[in-house]
């Protein structure tokens, strides 16, 4: 996970997970609409997944 991804996930979480698939984008976007903090946490968890 690069520093640019972390910065992007803090500013706009759905943009940080664009290459992770449609499901990840939808989940992060919905959480981001519920609140900024849940969206950021979800984006960082998805980006930190070692399987991808």
CHARMM internal coordinates of N, CA and C (Angstrom, degrees):
IC EDIT
DIST 1 N 1 CA 1.4439
DIST 1 CA 1 C 1.5259
ANGL 1 N 1 CA 1 C 107.21
DIST 1 C 2 N 1.3174
ANGL 1 CA 1 C 2 N 115.79
DIHE 1 N 1 CA 1 C 2 N 121.74
DIST 2 N 2 CA 1.4566
ANGL 1 C 2 N 2 CA 120.02
DIHE 1 CA 1 C 2 N 2 CA -177.70
DIST 2 CA 2 C 1.5297
ANGL 2 N 2 CA 2 C 111.07
DIHE 1 C 2 N 2 CA 2 C -86.77
DIST 2 C 3 N 1.2969
ANGL 2 CA 2 C 3 N 114.94
DIHE 2 N 2 CA 2 C 3 N 164.24
DIST 3 N 3 CA 1.4672
ANGL 2 C 3 N 3 CA 120.50
DIHE 2 CA 2 C 3 N 3 CA 179.96
DIST 3 CA 3 C 1.5226
ANGL 3 N 3 CA 3 C 110.96
DIHE 2 C 3 N 3 CA 3 C -65.03
DIST 3 C 4 N 1.3282
ANGL 3 CA 3 C 4 N 116.92
DIHE 3 N 3 CA 3 C 4 N -30.95
DIST 4 N 4 CA 1.4734
ANGL 3 C 4 N 4 CA 120.26
DIHE 3 CA 3 C 4 N 4 CA 179.40
DIST 4 CA 4 C 1.5144
ANGL 4 N 4 CA 4 C 111.02
DIHE 3 C 4 N 4 CA 4 C -68.38
DIST 4 C 5 N 1.3202
ANGL 4 CA 4 C 5 N 117.40
DIHE 4 N 4 CA 4 C 5 N -36.03
DIST 5 N 5 CA 1.4716
ANGL 4 C 5 N 5 CA 120.88
DIHE 4 CA 4 C 5 N 5 CA 176.56
DIST 5 CA 5 C 1.5257
ANGL 5 N 5 CA 5 C 110.86
DIHE 4 C 5 N 5 CA 5 C -65.71
DIST 5 C 6 N 1.3224
ANGL 5 CA 5 C 6 N 116.10
DIHE 5 N 5 CA 5 C 6 N -39.57
DIST 6 N 6 CA 1.4607
ANGL 5 C 6 N 6 CA 119.98
DIHE 5 CA 5 C 6 N 6 CA 179.28
DIST 6 CA 6 C 1.5181
ANGL 6 N 6 CA 6 C 110.41
DIHE 5 C 6 N 6 CA 6 C -64.99
DIST 6 C 7 N 1.3227
ANGL 6 CA 6 C 7 N 116.79
DIHE 6 N 6 CA 6 C 7 N -45.00
DIST 7 N 7 CA 1.4644
ANGL 6 C 7 N 7 CA 120.96
DIHE 6 CA 6 C 7 N 7 CA 178.61
DIST 7 CA 7 C 1.5198
ANGL 7 N 7 CA 7 C 110.18
DIHE 6 C 7 N 7 CA 7 C -62.96
DIST 7 C 8 N 1.3191
ANGL 7 CA 7 C 8 N 117.19
DIHE 7 N 7 CA 7 C 8 N -43.51
DIST 8 N 8 CA 1.4595
ANGL 7 C 8 N 8 CA 120.58
DIHE 7 CA 7 C 8 N 8 CA 179.19
DIST 8 CA 8 C 1.5239
ANGL 8 N 8 CA 8 C 111.52
DIHE 7 C 8 N 8 CA 8 C -65.48
DIST 8 C 9 N 1.3190
ANGL 8 CA 8 C 9 N 117.64
DIHE 8 N 8 CA 8 C 9 N -36.08
DIST 9 N 9 CA 1.4620
ANGL 8 C 9 N 9 CA 119.51
DIHE 8 CA 8 C 9 N 9 CA 178.83
DIST 9 CA 9 C 1.5234
ANGL 9 N 9 CA 9 C 111.50
DIHE 8 C 9 N 9 CA 9 C -70.83
DIST 9 C 10 N 1.3025
ANGL 9 CA 9 C 10 N 118.21
DIHE 9 N 9 CA 9 C 10 N -24.97
DIST 10 N 10 CA 1.4608
ANGL 9 C 10 N 10 CA 120.73
DIHE 9 CA 9 C 10 N 10 CA 175.80
DIST 10 CA 10 C 1.5219
ANGL 10 N 10 CA 10 C 110.73
DIHE 9 C 10 N 10 CA 10 C -78.10
DIST 10 C 11 N 1.3253
ANGL 10 CA 10 C 11 N 117.45
DIHE 10 N 10 CA 10 C 11 N -38.31
DIST 11 N 11 CA 1.4628
ANGL 10 C 11 N 11 CA 121.13
DIHE 10 CA 10 C 11 N 11 CA -178.44
DIST 11 CA 11 C 1.5269
ANGL 11 N 11 CA 11 C 111.30
DIHE 10 C 11 N 11 CA 11 C -77.29
DIST 11 C 12 N 1.3248
ANGL 11 CA 11 C 12 N 116.09
DIHE 11 N 11 CA 11 C 12 N -51.83
DIST 12 N 12 CA 1.4749
ANGL 11 C 12 N 12 CA 120.73
DIHE 11 CA 11 C 12 N 12 CA -177.62
DIST 12 CA 12 C 1.5286
ANGL 12 N 12 CA 12 C 108.66
DIHE 11 C 12 N 12 CA 12 C -146.33
DIST 12 C 13 N 1.3280
ANGL 12 CA 12 C 13 N 117.14
DIHE 12 N 12 CA 12 C 13 N 91.75
DIST 13 N 13 CA 1.4685
ANGL 12 C 13 N 13 CA 121.15
DIHE 12 CA 12 C 13 N 13 CA -173.37
DIST 13 CA 13 C 1.5351
ANGL 13 N 13 CA 13 C 115.78
DIHE 12 C 13 N 13 CA 13 C -56.16
DIST 13 C 14 N 1.3493
ANGL 13 CA 13 C 14 N 120.76
DIHE 13 N 13 CA 13 C 14 N -39.63
DIST 14 N 14 CA 1.4719
ANGL 13 C 14 N 14 CA 117.62
DIHE 13 CA 13 C 14 N 14 CA -179.70
DIST 14 CA 14 C 1.5314
ANGL 14 N 14 CA 14 C 113.89
DIHE 13 C 14 N 14 CA 14 C -62.14
DIST 14 C 15 N 1.3109
ANGL 14 CA 14 C 15 N 117.50
DIHE 14 N 14 CA 14 C 15 N -30.93
DIST 15 N 15 CA 1.4659
ANGL 14 C 15 N 15 CA 119.58
DIHE 14 CA 14 C 15 N 15 CA 178.83
DIST 15 CA 15 C 1.5215
ANGL 15 N 15 CA 15 C 112.26
DIHE 14 C 15 N 15 CA 15 C -71.11
DIST 15 C 16 N 1.3144
ANGL 15 CA 15 C 16 N 117.22
DIHE 15 N 15 CA 15 C 16 N -27.03
DIST 16 N 16 CA 1.4652
ANGL 15 C 16 N 16 CA 120.45
DIHE 15 CA 15 C 16 N 16 CA -178.57
DIST 16 CA 16 C 1.5188
ANGL 16 N 16 CA 16 C 112.08
DIHE 15 C 16 N 16 CA 16 C -72.66
DIST 16 C 17 N 1.3321
ANGL 16 CA 16 C 17 N 118.45
DIHE 16 N 16 CA 16 C 17 N -24.41
DIST 17 N 17 CA 1.4666
ANGL 16 C 17 N 17 CA 121.05
DIHE 16 CA 16 C 17 N 17 CA -176.93
DIST 17 CA 17 C 1.5333
ANGL 17 N 17 CA 17 C 112.44
DIHE 16 C 17 N 17 CA 17 C -108.87
DIST 17 C 18 N 1.3094
ANGL 17 CA 17 C 18 N 117.49
DIHE 17 N 17 CA 17 C 18 N 24.41
DIST 18 N 18 CA 1.4691
ANGL 17 C 18 N 18 CA 120.74
DIHE 17 CA 17 C 18 N 18 CA -178.13
DIST 18 CA 18 C 1.5223
ANGL 18 N 18 CA 18 C 113.04
DIHE 17 C 18 N 18 CA 18 C -59.64
DIST 18 C 19 N 1.3142
ANGL 18 CA 18 C 19 N 118.08
DIHE 18 N 18 CA 18 C 19 N -37.40
DIST 19 N 19 CA 1.4672
ANGL 18 C 19 N 19 CA 120.25
DIHE 18 CA 18 C 19 N 19 CA -176.67
DIST 19 CA 19 C 1.5274
ANGL 19 N 19 CA 19 C 113.35
DIHE 18 C 19 N 19 CA 19 C -87.46
DIST 19 C 20 N 1.3143
ANGL 19 CA 19 C 20 N 118.21
DIHE 19 N 19 CA 19 C 20 N 4.97
DIST 20 N 20 CA 1.4705
ANGL 19 C 20 N 20 CA 122.21
DIHE 19 CA 19 C 20 N 20 CA -178.64
DIST 20 CA 20 C 1.5180
ANGL 20 N 20 CA 20 C 113.12
DIHE 19 C 20 N 20 CA 20 C -93.33
DIST 20 C 21 N 1.3109
ANGL 20 CA 20 C 21 N 118.70
DIHE 20 N 20 CA 20 C 21 N -4.30
DIST 21 N 21 CA 1.4580
ANGL 20 C 21 N 21 CA 120.62
DIHE 20 CA 20 C 21 N 21 CA 177.63
DIST 21 CA 21 C 1.5182
ANGL 21 N 21 CA 21 C 112.56
DIHE 20 C 21 N 21 CA 21 C 113.72
DIST 21 C 22 N 1.3114
ANGL 21 CA 21 C 22 N 114.57
DIHE 21 N 21 CA 21 C 22 N 163.06
DIST 22 N 22 CA 1.4610
ANGL 21 C 22 N 22 CA 121.65
DIHE 21 CA 21 C 22 N 22 CA -175.31
DIST 22 CA 22 C 1.5272
ANGL 22 N 22 CA 22 C 111.93
DIHE 21 C 22 N 22 CA 22 C -66.13
DIST 22 C 23 N 1.3293
ANGL 22 CA 22 C 23 N 117.75
DIHE 22 N 22 CA 22 C 23 N -38.36
DIST 23 N 23 CA 1.4587
ANGL 22 C 23 N 23 CA 120.70
DIHE 22 CA 22 C 23 N 23 CA -179.02
DIST 23 CA 23 C 1.5144
ANGL 23 N 23 CA 23 C 112.18
DIHE 22 C 23 N 23 CA 23 C -63.25
DIST 23 C 24 N 1.3185
ANGL 23 CA 23 C 24 N 116.49
DIHE 23 N 23 CA 23 C 24 N -40.95
DIST 24 N 24 CA 1.4576
ANGL 23 C 24 N 24 CA 120.45
DIHE 23 CA 23 C 24 N 24 CA 179.03
DIST 24 CA 24 C 1.5228
ANGL 24 N 24 CA 24 C 111.34
DIHE 23 C 24 N 24 CA 24 C -66.07
DIST 24 C 25 N 1.3105
ANGL 24 CA 24 C 25 N 115.98
DIHE 24 N 24 CA 24 C 25 N -39.99
DIST 25 N 25 CA 1.4646
ANGL 24 C 25 N 25 CA 120.02
DIHE 24 CA 24 C 25 N 25 CA 179.70
DIST 25 CA 25 C 1.5235
ANGL 25 N 25 CA 25 C 110.35
DIHE 24 C 25 N 25 CA 25 C -63.87
DIST 25 C 26 N 1.3143
ANGL 25 CA 25 C 26 N 116.78
DIHE 25 N 25 CA 25 C 26 N -43.79
DIST 26 N 26 CA 1.4654
ANGL 25 C 26 N 26 CA 120.85
DIHE 25 CA 25 C 26 N 26 CA -178.90
DIST 26 CA 26 C 1.5272
ANGL 26 N 26 CA 26 C 110.78
DIHE 25 C 26 N 26 CA 26 C -65.25
DIST 26 C 27 N 1.3146
ANGL 26 CA 26 C 27 N 116.96
DIHE 26 N 26 CA 26 C 27 N -45.00
DIST 27 N 27 CA 1.4662
ANGL 26 C 27 N 27 CA 120.39
DIHE 26 CA 26 C 27 N 27 CA -179.65
DIST 27 CA 27 C 1.5256
ANGL 27 N 27 CA 27 C 110.86
DIHE 26 C 27 N 27 CA 27 C -62.10
DIST 27 C 28 N 1.3198
ANGL 27 CA 27 C 28 N 116.54
DIHE 27 N 27 CA 27 C 28 N -47.71
DIST 28 N 28 CA 1.4649
ANGL 27 C 28 N 28 CA 120.06
DIHE 27 CA 27 C 28 N 28 CA -179.19
DIST 28 CA 28 C 1.5284
ANGL 28 N 28 CA 28 C 110.48
DIHE 27 C 28 N 28 CA 28 C -65.61
DIST 28 C 29 N 1.3239
ANGL 28 CA 28 C 29 N 117.35
DIHE 28 N 28 CA 28 C 29 N -38.77
DIST 29 N 29 CA 1.4636
ANGL 28 C 29 N 29 CA 120.15
DIHE 28 CA 28 C 29 N 29 CA -179.92
DIST 29 CA 29 C 1.5293
ANGL 29 N 29 CA 29 C 111.02
DIHE 28 C 29 N 29 CA 29 C -64.67
DIST 29 C 30 N 1.3294
ANGL 29 CA 29 C 30 N 117.34
DIHE 29 N 29 CA 29 C 30 N -43.18
DIST 30 N 30 CA 1.4616
ANGL 29 C 30 N 30 CA 120.33
DIHE 29 CA 29 C 30 N 30 CA 179.41
DIST 30 CA 30 C 1.5283
ANGL 30 N 30 CA 30 C 111.53
DIHE 29 C 30 N 30 CA 30 C -65.91
DIST 30 C 31 N 1.3176
ANGL 30 CA 30 C 31 N 116.32
DIHE 30 N 30 CA 30 C 31 N -40.94
DIST 31 N 31 CA 1.4618
ANGL 30 C 31 N 31 CA 118.95
DIHE 30 CA 30 C 31 N 31 CA 176.64
DIST 31 CA 31 C 1.5242
ANGL 31 N 31 CA 31 C 111.55
DIHE 30 C 31 N 31 CA 31 C -67.08
DIST 31 C 32 N 1.3168
ANGL 31 CA 31 C 32 N 116.33
DIHE 31 N 31 CA 31 C 32 N -34.63
DIST 32 N 32 CA 1.4604
ANGL 31 C 32 N 32 CA 121.42
DIHE 31 CA 31 C 32 N 32 CA 178.42
DIST 32 CA 32 C 1.5237
ANGL 32 N 32 CA 32 C 110.62
DIHE 31 C 32 N 32 CA 32 C -66.66
DIST 32 C 33 N 1.3355
ANGL 32 CA 32 C 33 N 116.98
DIHE 32 N 32 CA 32 C 33 N -35.62
DIST 33 N 33 CA 1.4658
ANGL 32 C 33 N 33 CA 120.28
DIHE 32 CA 32 C 33 N 33 CA 176.14
DIST 33 CA 33 C 1.5307
ANGL 33 N 33 CA 33 C 111.56
DIHE 32 C 33 N 33 CA 33 C -68.29
DIST 33 C 34 N 1.3255
ANGL 33 CA 33 C 34 N 116.60
DIHE 33 N 33 CA 33 C 34 N -33.13
DIST 34 N 34 CA 1.4687
ANGL 33 C 34 N 34 CA 120.29
DIHE 33 CA 33 C 34 N 34 CA 177.87
DIST 34 CA 34 C 1.5228
ANGL 34 N 34 CA 34 C 111.55
DIHE 33 C 34 N 34 CA 34 C -70.49
DIST 34 C 35 N 1.2739
ANGL 34 CA 34 C 35 N 116.12
DIHE 34 N 34 CA 34 C 35 N -29.04
DIST 35 N 35 CA 1.4636
ANGL 34 C 35 N 35 CA 121.05
DIHE 34 CA 34 C 35 N 35 CA -179.50
DIST 35 CA 35 C 1.5066
ANGL 35 N 35 CA 35 C 110.05
DIHE 34 C 35 N 35 CA 35 C 173.62
DIST 35 C 36 N 1.3110
ANGL 35 CA 35 C 36 N 116.08
DIHE 35 N 35 CA 35 C 36 N 152.36
DIST 36 N 36 CA 1.4507
ANGL 35 C 36 N 36 CA 119.98
DIHE 35 CA 35 C 36 N 36 CA -175.59
DIST 36 CA 36 C 1.5283
ANGL 36 N 36 CA 36 C 111.56
DIHE 35 C 36 N 36 CA 36 C -67.84
DIST 36 C 37 N 1.3253
ANGL 36 CA 36 C 37 N 117.18
DIHE 36 N 36 CA 36 C 37 N -41.85
DIST 37 N 37 CA 1.4637
ANGL 36 C 37 N 37 CA 121.25
DIHE 36 CA 36 C 37 N 37 CA -176.01
DIST 37 CA 37 C 1.5342
ANGL 37 N 37 CA 37 C 112.34
DIHE 36 C 37 N 37 CA 37 C -64.88
DIST 37 C 38 N 1.3366
ANGL 37 CA 37 C 38 N 120.25
DIHE 37 N 37 CA 37 C 38 N -45.77
DIST 38 N 38 CA 1.4759
ANGL 37 C 38 N 38 CA 118.06
DIHE 37 CA 37 C 38 N 38 CA 178.25
DIST 38 CA 38 C 1.5283
ANGL 38 N 38 CA 38 C 113.11
DIHE 37 C 38 N 38 CA 38 C -61.84
DIST 38 C 39 N 1.3186
ANGL 38 CA 38 C 39 N 117.39
DIHE 38 N 38 CA 38 C 39 N -34.93
DIST 39 N 39 CA 1.4609
ANGL 38 C 39 N 39 CA 120.50
DIHE 38 CA 38 C 39 N 39 CA 177.62
DIST 39 CA 39 C 1.5139
ANGL 39 N 39 CA 39 C 112.59
DIHE 38 C 39 N 39 CA 39 C -66.05
DIST 39 C 40 N 1.3186
ANGL 39 CA 39 C 40 N 116.01
DIHE 39 N 39 CA 39 C 40 N -41.58
DIST 40 N 40 CA 1.4676
ANGL 39 C 40 N 40 CA 120.61
DIHE 39 CA 39 C 40 N 40 CA 178.59
DIST 40 CA 40 C 1.5248
ANGL 40 N 40 CA 40 C 110.69
DIHE 39 C 40 N 40 CA 40 C -65.92
DIST 40 C 41 N 1.3208
ANGL 40 CA 40 C 41 N 116.67
DIHE 40 N 40 CA 40 C 41 N -43.48
DIST 41 N 41 CA 1.4687
ANGL 40 C 41 N 41 CA 120.39
DIHE 40 CA 40 C 41 N 41 CA 179.56
DIST 41 CA 41 C 1.5243
ANGL 41 N 41 CA 41 C 110.68
DIHE 40 C 41 N 41 CA 41 C -62.89
DIST 41 C 42 N 1.3247
ANGL 41 CA 41 C 42 N 117.26
DIHE 41 N 41 CA 41 C 42 N -44.36
DIST 42 N 42 CA 1.4621
ANGL 41 C 42 N 42 CA 120.70
DIHE 41 CA 41 C 42 N 42 CA 179.33
DIST 42 CA 42 C 1.5312
ANGL 42 N 42 CA 42 C 111.19
DIHE 41 C 42 N 42 CA 42 C -63.49
DIST 42 C 43 N 1.3143
ANGL 42 CA 42 C 43 N 117.32
DIHE 42 N 42 CA 42 C 43 N -42.24
DIST 43 N 43 CA 1.4712
ANGL 42 C 43 N 43 CA 120.46
DIHE 42 CA 42 C 43 N 43 CA 179.02
DIST 43 CA 43 C 1.5316
ANGL 43 N 43 CA 43 C 110.86
DIHE 42 C 43 N 43 CA 43 C -62.98
DIST 43 C 44 N 1.3212
ANGL 43 CA 43 C 44 N 117.13
DIHE 43 N 43 CA 43 C 44 N -42.68
DIST 44 N 44 CA 1.4637
ANGL 43 C 44 N 44 CA 119.70
DIHE 43 CA 43 C 44 N 44 CA 179.83
DIST 44 CA 44 C 1.5235
ANGL 44 N 44 CA 44 C 111.45
DIHE 43 C 44 N 44 CA 44 C -67.48
DIST 44 C 45 N 1.3116
ANGL 44 CA 44 C 45 N 117.86
DIHE 44 N 44 CA 44 C 45 N -36.18
DIST 45 N 45 CA 1.4665
ANGL 44 C 45 N 45 CA 120.47
DIHE 44 CA 44 C 45 N 45 CA 177.60
DIST 45 CA 45 C 1.5258
ANGL 45 N 45 CA 45 C 110.42
DIHE 44 C 45 N 45 CA 45 C -67.06
DIST 45 C 46 N 1.3187
ANGL 45 CA 45 C 46 N 117.36
DIHE 45 N 45 CA 45 C 46 N -43.67
DIST 46 N 46 CA 1.4709
ANGL 45 C 46 N 46 CA 120.90
DIHE 45 CA 45 C 46 N 46 CA 179.21
DIST 46 CA 46 C 1.5204
ANGL 46 N 46 CA 46 C 110.99
DIHE 45 C 46 N 46 CA 46 C -64.93
DIST 46 C 47 N 1.3389
ANGL 46 CA 46 C 47 N 117.27
DIHE 46 N 46 CA 46 C 47 N -40.73
DIST 47 N 47 CA 1.4588
ANGL 46 C 47 N 47 CA 120.34
DIHE 46 CA 46 C 47 N 47 CA 179.66
DIST 47 CA 47 C 1.5203
ANGL 47 N 47 CA 47 C 111.95
DIHE 46 C 47 N 47 CA 47 C -70.64
DIST 47 C 48 N 1.3085
ANGL 47 CA 47 C 48 N 118.12
DIHE 47 N 47 CA 47 C 48 N -26.55
DIST 48 N 48 CA 1.4478
ANGL 47 C 48 N 48 CA 121.57
DIHE 47 CA 47 C 48 N 48 CA -177.92
DIST 48 CA 48 C 1.5299
ANGL 48 N 48 CA 48 C 113.38
DIHE 47 C 48 N 48 CA 48 C -88.14
DIST 48 C 49 N 1.3250
ANGL 48 CA 48 C 49 N 117.34
DIHE 48 N 48 CA 48 C 49 N 1.62
DIST 49 N 49 CA 1.4646
ANGL 48 C 49 N 49 CA 122.23
DIHE 48 CA 48 C 49 N 49 CA -179.87
DIST 49 CA 49 C 1.5371
ANGL 49 N 49 CA 49 C 109.18
DIHE 48 C 49 N 49 CA 49 C -68.75
DIST 49 C 50 N 1.3307
ANGL 49 CA 49 C 50 N 118.17
DIHE 49 N 49 CA 49 C 50 N 117.25
DIST 50 N 50 CA 1.4656
ANGL 49 C 50 N 50 CA 120.44
DIHE 49 CA 49 C 50 N 50 CA -176.45
DIST 50 CA 50 C 1.5388
ANGL 50 N 50 CA 50 C 114.42
DIHE 49 C 50 N 50 CA 50 C -74.31
DIST 50 C 51 N 1.3238
ANGL 50 CA 50 C 51 N 118.52
DIHE 50 N 50 CA 50 C 51 N -12.05
DIST 51 N 51 CA 1.4575
ANGL 50 C 51 N 51 CA 120.18
DIHE 50 CA 50 C 51 N 51 CA -177.61
DIST 51 CA 51 C 1.5157
ANGL 51 N 51 CA 51 C 113.28
DIHE 50 C 51 N 51 CA 51 C -76.00
DIST 51 C 52 N 1.3043
ANGL 51 CA 51 C 52 N 118.61
DIHE 51 N 51 CA 51 C 52 N -15.03
DIST 52 N 52 CA 1.4653
ANGL 51 C 52 N 52 CA 121.15
DIHE 51 CA 51 C 52 N 52 CA -179.34
DIST 52 CA 52 C 1.4817
ANGL 52 N 52 CA 52 C 111.87
DIHE 51 C 52 N 52 CA 52 C -111.32
END
COOR INIT
IC SEED 1 N 1 CA 1 C
IC BUILD
